[in-house]
């Protein structure tokens, strides 16, 4: 099996895209090794894959972060955190004893599952935004970044109405964060984030049903992007909200709004009218 680097994973930045292709190839190598019916001693092969992954992380993440720093990308802080998580996960395997074939097989299987999930979701929910969001300083001085404008219209009535409602919910959350009240703010924030999550799921279902009804060829890519966004909403760090509510929530809302804008402008607007 080959994990394909598909069109929806392209960022448009040649260096980053080429390095992503290499990681997909490395994932395919690990998968083919893990799924081979005859299991012999893979000690050196597993060690080589782990070494390649660690080298990849050091090289690729450095290139990606340098580029983002150069263009003052507002997602740089969040990207660094995700990169650190990836590095730490790979380095955990350095301390695992893989002398025995059973452990080699377990490590390979775990590694493939982690890489497949992390890679697709990281690219589709984070990397795809690189260079597409305004620099942080410009973003913050917009009068109302949550306003739904004609630029976001797709011409599909149901989709446009639901997009408008999503912007409205994000706007409510944004106003709540800016006027955060420590006594009741936490509960209000959790309530509105749950509202955003549930409405987003409803919207993605409606949008996917429409695309399925017109047999839209981009449906699979859309579903992957939707899953990545929902995963973000499902994995909001409640401890961070409790510890640093305004800072964490402001960064979260900037990401959510940025993703939504990018997804509408560069993906949803390609959906043809029925």
C-alpha positions in Angstrom: 0.0 0.0 0.0 1.1 3.5 -0.7 0.0 6.5 1.3 -0.5 9.1 -1.5 0.4 12.8 -1.2 -2.9 14.0 -2.8 -3.9 17.4 -4.2 -5.7 18.5 -1.1 -2.4 18.3 0.9 -0.5 20.7 -1.3 0.4 24.0 0.4 1.8 25.6 -2.7 5.2 26.1 -1.0 7.6 23.8 -2.9 10.1 23.0 -0.2 7.4 22.1 2.3 5.4 20.1 -0.2 8.5 18.1 -1.3 9.4 17.3 2.3 5.8 16.3 3.0 6.0 13.9 0.0 9.1 12.3 1.6 7.2 11.8 4.9 4.4 10.1 3.0 7.0 7.8 1.4 8.4 7.0 4.8 5.0 6.3 6.1 4.4 3.9 3.2 7.7 2.1 4.0 6.7 1.6 7.6 3.2 0.4 6.7 4.5 -2.2 4.2 7.0 -3.5 6.7 4.3 -3.7 9.4 1.8 -5.5 7.1 4.2 -8.1 5.6 2.8 -11.6 6.4 6.2 -13.0 7.1 7.7 -11.3 10.1 11.4 -11.8 10.6 13.9 -9.7 12.7 13.2 -6.1 11.7 15.5 -4.6 14.4 17.7 -2.6 12.0 14.8 -1.6 9.7 12.8 -0.2 12.6 15.9 1.7 13.9 16.5 3.1 10.5 12.9 4.3 10.1 13.0 6.0 13.6 16.3 7.7 12.7 14.9 8.9 9.4 11.8 10.3 11.2 13.9 12.1 13.8 16.1 13.6 11.0 13.0 14.5 9.0 11.5 16.3 12.0 14.7 18.3 12.7 15.1 19.3 9.1 11.5 19.8 7.9 10.2 21.5 11.0 13.2 23.9 11.0 12.5 24.8 7.4 8.7 25.2 8.0 9.2 27.4 11.1 11.9 29.5 9.5 9.5 30.2 6.6 6.6 31.0 8.9 8.8 33.3 11.0 10.0 35.1 7.8 6.4 35.9 6.7 5.2 36.6 10.3 2.6 33.8 10.1 0.2 34.0 13.0 0.1 30.2 13.4 3.8 29.9 14.2 3.3 29.4 18.0 0.7 26.7 17.5 2.9 25.0 14.8 5.9 24.9 17.1 3.8 23.2 19.8 2.6 20.5 17.3 6.1 20.0 16.1 7.3 19.5 19.6 4.6 16.9 20.2 5.7 15.0 17.1 9.4 15.1 18.1 8.6 13.9 21.6 6.4 11.0 20.4 9.1 9.8 18.0 11.8 10.0 20.7 9.7 7.9 23.1 10.5 4.9 20.8 14.3 5.4 21.4 13.8 3.9 24.9 11.7 0.9 23.8 13.4 -2.4 23.7 12.8 -3.9 20.2 15.2 -6.8 20.5 12.2 -9.2 20.1 10.2 -9.5 16.9 6.9 -9.1 18.8 8.0 -5.6 20.1 9.2 -4.7 16.6 5.8 -5.5 15.2 4.0 -3.6 18.0 6.2 -0.5 17.5 5.8 -0.5 13.7 2.0 -0.9 14.0 1.8 2.0 16.6 4.1 4.1 14.5 2.0 3.7 11.3 -1.2 4.6 13.1 0.3 7.6 14.7 2.0 8.9 11.5 -1.1 8.4 9.4 -3.4 10.2 11.8 -1.0 13.0 12.7 0.2 13.6 9.1 -3.1 14.0 7.4 -4.7 16.0 10.2 -1.6 18.3 10.7 -1.3 19.1 7.0 -5.1 19.6 6.4 -5.8 21.6 9.5 -2.5 23.5 10.0 0.1 23.4 7.2 -2.5 24.1 4.5 -3.0 27.6 6.1 0.7 28.5 5.9 1.1 31.8 4.1 -2.7 32.2 3.6 -3.5 34.1 6.8 -2.7 37.8 7.2 0.3 38.5 9.5 -0.8 38.6 13.1 -0.5 42.4 13.4 -2.7 43.0 10.4 -5.2 40.4 11.5 -5.7 41.9 14.9 -6.4 45.5 13.7 -9.2 44.5 11.4 -12.4 46.2 12.6 -14.4 43.0 12.7 -12.6 39.9 11.4 -15.7 37.8 12.2 -17.9 39.6 9.8 -19.4 37.5 7.0 -18.9 39.4 3.7 -19.9 38.8 0.1 -16.3 37.5 -0.5 -17.3 34.3 1.2 -20.5 33.6 -0.8 -20.5 30.3 -2.7 -23.8 30.8 -4.4 -25.2 27.7 -2.7 -28.0 29.0 -0.5 -27.9 26.4 2.3 -24.1 26.4 2.4 -24.0 30.3 2.5 -26.6 30.5 5.3 -24.7 28.0 7.4 -21.4 29.7 6.8 -23.0 32.9 7.9 -24.2 31.3 11.1 -20.7 29.8 11.8 -19.2 33.3 11.5 -21.9 34.5 13.9 -21.0 31.9 16.5 -17.3 32.7 16.2 -18.1 36.4 16.5 -20.1 35.7 19.8 -17.1 33.7 21.1 -14.7 36.4 20.1 -16.7 39.1 21.9 -17.0 36.8 25.0 -13.2 36.3 25.1 -12.5 40.0 24.8 -14.8 40.8 27.7 -13.8 37.7 29.7 -15.3 37.5 33.2 -13.5 35.1 35.4 -16.6 34.3 37.5 -18.9 33.2 34.7 -16.6 33.3 31.7 -15.4 29.8 31.7 -18.8 28.2 31.7 -20.0 30.6 29.0 -17.0 29.9 26.8 -17.4 26.1 27.1 -21.1 26.5 26.2 -20.4 28.5 23.1 -17.5 26.2 22.0 -19.9 23.3 22.3 -22.4 25.2 20.2 -19.7 25.8 17.6 -18.7 22.2 17.6 -22.2 20.9 17.2 -23.2 23.4 14.5 -20.0 22.7 12.6 -20.8 19.0 12.5 -24.3 19.7 11.3 -23.0 22.1 8.6 -20.3 19.6 7.4 -23.0 16.9 7.2 -25.3 19.1 5.1 -22.4 20.2 2.9 -21.2 16.7 2.3 -24.8 15.5 1.5 -25.0 18.3 -1.1 -21.7 17.3 -2.7 -22.7 13.7 -2.7 -26.0 14.6 -4.4 -24.2 16.3 -7.3 -21.5 13.6 -7.3 -18.7 16.2 -6.7 -15.3 14.8 -7.3 -13.8 16.8 -4.5 -15.9 15.1 -1.8 -13.2 12.9 -0.4 -10.8 15.8 0.1 -13.6 17.8 1.7 -14.3 15.0 4.1 -10.7 14.8 5.2 -10.5 18.5 5.7 -13.7 18.5 7.7 -12.5 15.6 9.9 -9.3 17.5 10.6 -11.2 20.6 11.7 -13.6 18.6 13.9 -10.6 16.9 15.5 -9.3 20.4 16.5 -12.6 21.2 18.1 -12.8 17.8 19.8 -9.3 18.2 21.3 -9.5 21.7 22.8 -7.3 21.8 25.9 -9.6 22.5 28.9 -6.7 22.8 31.2 -5.2 25.6 29.1 -8.6 27.4 29.1 -8.6 27.1 32.9 -5.0 28.3 33.3 -4.7 31.0 30.6 -8.3 31.6 29.3 -7.9 34.7 27.3 -4.6 34.0 25.7 -5.4 30.4 24.8 -8.9 31.2 23.6 -7.8 34.2 21.5 -5.2 32.0 19.7 -7.8 29.2 19.3 -10.4 31.6 17.8 -7.8 33.1 15.4 -7.0 29.6 14.2 -10.7 28.6 13.8 -11.6 31.7 12.0 -8.5 31.5 9.8 -9.2 27.9 8.9 -12.9 28.7 8.1 -12.0 31.7 5.9 -9.3 29.7 4.0 -11.5 26.7 3.6 -14.4 28.7 2.2 -12.2 30.8 -0.2 -10.0 28.0 -1.5 -12.2 24.9 -1.2 -15.9 25.5 -0.8 -16.1 28.1 -3.5 -15.0 25.4 -6.0 -18.2 23.4 -5.3 -20.4 23.7 -8.4 -23.9 24.9 -8.2 -26.6 22.1 -8.6 
